[in-house]
Amino acid sequence: MKKGVFQICYCKKCNNTIWPPREICHICNSKSDWKKSTNFGKILEFSKKESMYFGLIEIDDGIRILGNITSTSSPKVGQLVRMNVSFNSKPNYSFIVENN
């Protein structure tokens, strides 16, 4: 994540997504591995505080993440977003509304 790349933990043996990430699959007890995220998702819920939008976004494999939403107009539930991730002392997720 320090390089801005979000990866998803999964099990090669049973093809299970492991979220939050862990070294061992909780289904079959095999060693987990990593795959790169598409960095796209959809808005499930959102709210506004002052001039900032934030919301719950569902990305690859049903993973749900909270983050800030950047949009030129009011976001809509179901709208496609692109994820940006940065890491300082903790992960920071932000989402940009994609123009359809």
N, C-alpha and C positions, 0 to 999 in steps of 0.2 A: 504494500500500500504506500510505502514511502515514495515509490516511483509513480504513483497515480494509477496503478493497475490493481483492479479488484479481482480476486480469485475466489472460486467457490470450492469448498472442501467436499469431496465425494468419495464413495467406495467403488473401486473398479470391479470388485467381485459381485456385489448385489445392485450396483448402479443407484445407490441411495445418496441423496444430497444430505450432507451433514452440516446442520446449522443450529447453534453456533459451532464453529469448527472444533474438531478434536482429532487426536492422532489415531484413534481406533473407532471403527464403525459400531454404532450402538445396536445395529440389527444383526450383523454376522460376525462381529469381532475381528474383522480383517483390518489391515493397515489402511489408513485413508490416503488420498492423493489430492491433487489440485488441478483445476481447469480454469481458464480465463473466462470471465463474465463477458456477455455481450454489451454490458453497460446500458441496456435499455430496459425500461419498465413502464408500468402504468400507474396512474394515480388511483389509490383506493379511497382515501379520505384526505381532506386538507382543511386548513383554517388560516386565519389572517390575524396578525398582531401588528398594529400600526400599519406600516407599509410593507411588511414582510409576510410572505406565504410560507407555510411549512406543512408537511403532510406525511402520510404513510404511503410508501411506494412498494409495489410488488415487482421484483426483478426476476431473473432466471430461476427456474426450478421452485417457484413459490416463495422465495426468500423475501421477507418484508423488512423494510428499513425506513427509519424516520430521517427526514432531512429538510433543508430549505428548498423552496421551489422558486425558480426565476422564470417569469413570464411577462410578456408585454401586455397581457390582459388577464382577467380573472381565470385561473385554472379551472378545469372541469374533471369530474370523476371519470376515469376511463381514458383520459388523455395520455398520449405517449410522451415519455420523458427520457432524456439521456442523463446518466449518472456521472458525476465527477467525484472523485474521492481524493482526499489528502490526509496526511497523517503527521501530526505534530507530536504531542504527548498522548493523543487519542485520535481515533478515526473521526473525520468530518465528512459527511455526505451532503452533497447538494445536487439538485436536479434541474435541468433546463427543459422547458416545454418544447417539444419538436413541432414544427409547423407541418400540418397534414396537407 
